[in-house]
């Protein structure tokens, strides 16, 4: 573990990681040295793009996983997919949310 990469060797699962705040959290953890599993529900293109970018910086350090978090039976599979990809899970960031932008006249 170095000062520049305090999370080297750690794995983070970030829910809602494809866009907005979740993507920023995932990038920050990745910069700190963590491998990141980027969870998404419907933003597959955004998640894949972010994973590709992170993997260009550090090969094999990012992966994506689709999961509807409202389906509780799917949650163990999300964790198992993370463990399969990176050998463990050290950090969980529950960031997933729903965002409905208001019409311009209502803002």
N, C-alpha and C positions, 0 to 999 in steps of 0.2 A: 504494500500500500504506500503510495507516495502522496505528497502534498497536492500535486496537480490532479491525481486520480484517486481520491479517497474511497471511491466505491468500486475500485478494480476487483474483479472476481465475484461481485455481487450481481444478483438478478432482480430486476424490478418488473412487476406486472402493473401496468397503468391502464385502468378502465377509461373508456372514452378518450383514447389517446390519438385518434386520427386527426383531430382538428382543435382549434382554439386553445384553451387553457391546458387541456390534456396533452396536446402536441408539445406545448412549451415545457410542461413538466417532464415529458419523456426526453426531450432534447437536453434538458438540464441534467437529468440523471445520467444520460449517455455521456455527456461532456465530463461528468464526474467519474466516469469509468465503468458504470454499470451496463450490463446487458439489459435490453428492454424488450418485453413482450407488449406489443401495441394492440390493445383490445379495441374492437369496433363492433357496432351492431349493423350499420348500413353504409358506412363511409369507407367501403373497401378500397376505392381508388386512392383516397387521401392516405389511408393507412399504408398501402403498398408503396406509395410515393415517398412517404416519410421513412419507411423501413429501408428502401433503396438508398436514400440519401445517407442515413445513418450507417448502413453497411459499406458505403463508399468510404466513409471516414474510418471505419474499423470493421473489417470483414467478419461476418458471422455474429454480429453483436446485436442485431435487431430482427424480430420476427413479428408476424401478425396473427391474430386469432379472432375469429368472428364468434360472437355469443350474444344471445338475448338474455340480459341479466334478470329479466322478469321470470324467466324459466329456471327456477331454482335447481331443477334436476340437471341443467347444463353446467352449473358452476364447478363441480368437481372436474369435469372435462377441461375446462379452461385452465385450472391449476395444473392438471396432468399434462396438458399441452406445453405449458411453460416449463415444467420440470423436464419433459422430454427434450425440449429445444436447448435448454441451458444447464441441466443437471441439478437444478434446485430453484428455490424461490426465497428471497430474503426480504424483499420490500413490496408492499402492496399499497397502491394509491387508488382509492375509490373516488374517481373523478367523474364518472359517467353521469350525464345529465341530458335533459331535453332543452332545446333552444328554439323558441318560436319568435322570430323577429316581428315586431309590431308593424303594421302598415305605416308608411311614412307620415300620414296625417295624424296618427295616434301617438307619435313619439315626442 
